[in-house]
Amino acid sequence: MSLHFTDLHLDKPLTDALLEAGYDTPTPVQLQTIPQALQGHDLMASAQTGSGKTAAFLLPTLQKLLQRSDKPGKGPRALVLTPTRELAQQVEKSAQVYGKNMPWLRTVTLVGGTSFGQQIRALGRPIDIIVATPGRLMDHMRQGRIDFSRLEVLILDEADRMLDMGFIDDIETIVAATPAERQTLLFSATWDGIVGKLAQRLTRDPQKIEVARMDDHGKIDEQLLYCDDLRHKNRLLDHILRDANIDQCVIFTATKVMSEQLADELYEKGFSASCLHGDMPQGWRNRTLMDLRKGRIKILVATDVAARGIDVPTISHVINYDLPKQAEDYVHRIGRTGRAGRHGLAITFAEVNEYVKVHKIERYLNRKLPEMAIEGMEPTRKRGGAKPAGKGRGRSFGGAGSGDKRKSGGYGGGKSHSAGGSKPFAGRSGDGARSHGDNRSGKGQGKPAAARKPSASRSR
């Protein structure tokens, strides 16, 4: 017998909003977290991306906010810290969905890359929930704009990632400014090392919750492709991107420079591609994400941090062009596909000398990644057990067919992909379209989003 949100002692305004949004059955992390949080306990919860942890900390927080505060002032009653702007915006959006039946609820997102003036005006009114990145919150705190005297709940989402990004000093400064009697809810992929020590300092007798990593093989097929070098990798990428089964694709790179370069080169080859990374102005990032959600962009080339919080159900493929720096980032990456009950395909490229990094990811997952090879494009230095795509486990690449042997010069100065030098996908509906509504008349057609950013955003 499955439990429902109505069984978790949440008040009717919240359960009605959940039902209206299509949520009825809580996930394992919600089942374990919500009752403990409702009892007022501090929490140290470990759960993977896509497990429903946002609702796990927002629902008990909103339940507390249903009771009006008797403390004077206009500062926040709840503070959520996140590592990235996109994740902060997603959390605020979720709070508004779950709090739909709380008309007095006021939320604000404080992140970099957006107008200070708008944020200052929002802080001039009583606020219930602030969702912020540590850096921008500290900017407002230095100016004396934040009053934490009413704060009841402090939430750190993806605490390990914030520490990896160097926010530990900011976090400790922020926490020191909050009331000691607050409730603290911490969520992290791991509690090893410095993040565990920080959690012990921030919490009082916390309840530790660890949700087993779910096996998503039924929703996300995974494939590992070894390649000899960069040129070979780019030939594989070109082959895969011709797959007619691709609705939308996110390609992950290790650096901001590579995300721009690869997006530009894909665009020049006729793909509807754009990039997303942390140095882009927030307004530009928002437009890029909106274009992705509306289907104007078919291929998004992104870095790990910028892609946190992307939730677009039509993303059918994720390609790890570069291996992630942290093994846990692999889970975050592939979680961009296979959403909303759909199936997805996650393809990981690894050069033959990167097998140690692959093994690190496999140890973290506690399983082997299915190794595949595209017939006719196998690596010269074969890895043991590689099987041609379509003959092994997982979805075939499709598109050009498993026996396709077209020559490709790869990205970055190779030969044209067709005898006439025309761009791939030219003339196909929806493919090769310019992003952001560029002029299609022929003259004056703009460069892709990745190439039109101010030069300052390219500085490293």
C-alpha positions, 0 to 999 in steps of 0.5 A, spaced: 500 500 500 503 506 497 502 512 501 500 519 499 502 526 501 495 526 505 498 521 509 504 525 511 500 530 515 501 536 511 495 541 511 490 542 506 493 548 502 499 544 500 496 537 499 491 541 494 496 544 491 500 538 490 494 534 487 493 540 482 500 540 480 500 532 479 503 530 485 500 524 489 505 519 491 511 522 495 518 519 493 523 515 498 527 522 500 520 525 501 517 520 505 523 520 510 525 527 510 518 531 511 515 527 517 522 529 521 522 536 518 515 537 521 517 535 528 522 540 528 529 536 527 535 538 524 536 534 518 543 531 514 540 528 508 543 525 502 540 524 496 541 524 488 539 529 483 532 527 481 530 524 487 525 530 489 529 533 495 526 540 493 519 538 495 522 534 501 525 541 504 520 546 501 513 542 503 515 542 511 518 549 510 511 552 507 507 548 513 511 552 518 510 558 514 502 557 514 502 560 521 503 567 521 510 569 525 509 574 531 516 577 530 516 584 528 520 586 521 520 584 514 526 579 514 525 572 511 522 566 515 526 561 511 533 562 507 535 557 502 542 557 499 544 554 492 550 553 488 548 556 482 543 561 479 539 556 475 538 552 481 535 558 485 530 560 480 528 553 480 527 552 487 523 559 488 519 556 482 517 550 486 516 554 492 510 558 488 507 552 485 507 548 492 505 555 495 499 556 490 494 556 496 498 561 500 496 568 497 500 572 502 507 568 500 512 572 498 519 569 495 525 573 492 531 570 488 538 573 490 543 571 485 548 574 481 548 577 474 541 580 475 539 587 477 541 589 484 535 595 483 530 589 482 532 585 488 533 591 493 525 593 491 523 586 493 527 586 500 523 593 501 517 588 503 516 583 508 519 576 505 517 569 507 522 565 503 529 568 500 533 563 495 540 565 494 547 564 492 552 565 497 555 570 493 550 575 492 547 574 499 553 576 502 553 583 497 546 584 500 548 583 507 554 587 507 550 593 505 545 592 511 539 590 507 538 583 510 535 582 517 535 575 519 531 576 526 525 572 523 529 567 520 526 560 522 529 555 517 535 555 514 536 550 508 543 548 504 541 545 498 547 541 494 552 543 500 557 539 497 557 543 491 557 549 494 564 547 498 567 545 492 566 552 489 569 555 494 563 558 498 565 555 505 567 562 508 561 565 505 556 560 508 559 560 515 559 568 515 551 567 513 550 562 518 553 566 524 548 572 522 542 567 523 538 566 530 541 560 533 534 557 535 533 556 527 531 549 524 537 547 519 536 542 513 542 540 509 542 536 503 548 533 500 550 528 495 556 526 500 558 527 508 565 525 507 570 530 509 569 538 510 562 538 508 561 533 514 565 537 519 561 543 516 554 540 517 556 538 524 557 545 526 551 547 523 546 543 526 544 540 533 542 533 534 541 532 526 537 526 524 541 523 518 537 520 512 540 517 506 536 515 501 539 509 496 541 511 490 535 509 485 537 504 479 534 508 473 536 503 468 529 503 466 529 510 464 536 512 462 540 508 457 547 509 458 553 508 453 560 509 454 564 510 447 572 510 447 576 514 442 583 515 440 583 522 440 580 529 439 579 528 432 576 521 433 571 524 438 569 529 434 567 524 428 563 520 433 559 526 436 557 528 428 555 521 427 551 521 433 548 528 432 545 526 426 540 521 430 533 522 427 531 520 434 534 526 438 529 531 440 534 535 444 541 534 447 545 537 452 553 536 451 557 537 457 564 540 456 569 541 462 571 548 461 567 555 459 572 556 453 570 549 450 562 550 451 563 556 447 567 553 441 563 547 440 557 551 440 560 555 435 562 550 431 556 546 431 552 552 429 556 553 423 555 546 421 548 547 421 545 545 428 541 549 432 546 550 438 547 554 443 552 554 450 551 555 457 556 557 462 557 561 468 560 567 465 554 569 461 550 575 464 544 572 467 539 575 462 542 571 457 542 565 461 535 566 462 533 567 454 538 561 453 534 556 457 527 559 455 529 558 448 531 551 450 524 550 453 520 552 447 524 548 442 528 553 439 535 550 441 536 543 439 543 542 442 545 546 448 553 545 450 554 547 457 558 546 463 556 542 470 555 548 474 551 552 469 546 546 467 544 545 475 537 545 475 535 544 468 529 541 467 526 540 460 522 534 459 524 533 451 531 533 453 532 526 450 540 525 450 545 527 454 553 527 451 559 527 456 563 530 451 568 531 456 568 527 463 566 530 469 571 532 474 567 529 480 564 522 479 558 525 483 557 530 477 556 524 472 549 523 476 547 530 475 549 530 468 545 524 466 539 526 470 538 532 465 534 526 460 529 521 462 525 526 466 517 526 466 517 519 465 520 519 459 526 515 456 533 518 455 540 516 452 546 518 456 553 517 452 559 518 455 566 519 451 572 517 454 579 517 451 583 511 451 588 514 456 582 516 461 580 509 463 582 511 470 577 517 470 572 512 468 573 507 473 572 512 478 565 514 476 564 506 476 566 505 483 562 511 485 556 508 481 558 501 484 557 498 477 560 498 470 558 503 464 556 499 458 561 499 453 559 500 446 562 502 439 560 504 433 561 500 427 566 502 422 568 508 427 571 503 433 577 506 436 584 503 434 586 501 441 580 497 443 578 496 450 575 489 452 568 487 451 566 493 446 560 491 442 557 495 436 552 499 437 545 496 436 548 489 438 549 490 445 545 493 451 541 500 450 538 504 444 542 504 438 544 511 435 540 510 429 540 517 424 545 515 419 545 508 420 550 503 424 554 502 418 555 509 416 562 510 413 562 517 411 568 521 412 568 527 417 573 532 419 571 533 426 570 540 429 575 545 429 578 545 421 576 539 418 573 537 411 566 539 410 561 533 411 558 533 404 561 533 397 558 540 396 560 543 402 553 544 405 551 544 412 548 538 415 540 538 416 540 544 411 533 544 409 530 540 415 524 542 419 526 545 425 534 543 424 539 548 423 534 554 425 538 560 428 537 561 436 534 567 438 530 569 432 536 571 428 534 574 421 533 569 416 533 573 410 540 571 408 544 577 409 545 580 416 544 573 419 547 573 426 552 569 429 550 563 434 548 565 441 555 562 443 559 567 438 555 573 440 556 574 447 560 580 449 568 579 449 569 580 456 565 573 458 570 570 454 576 572 459 579 567 463 
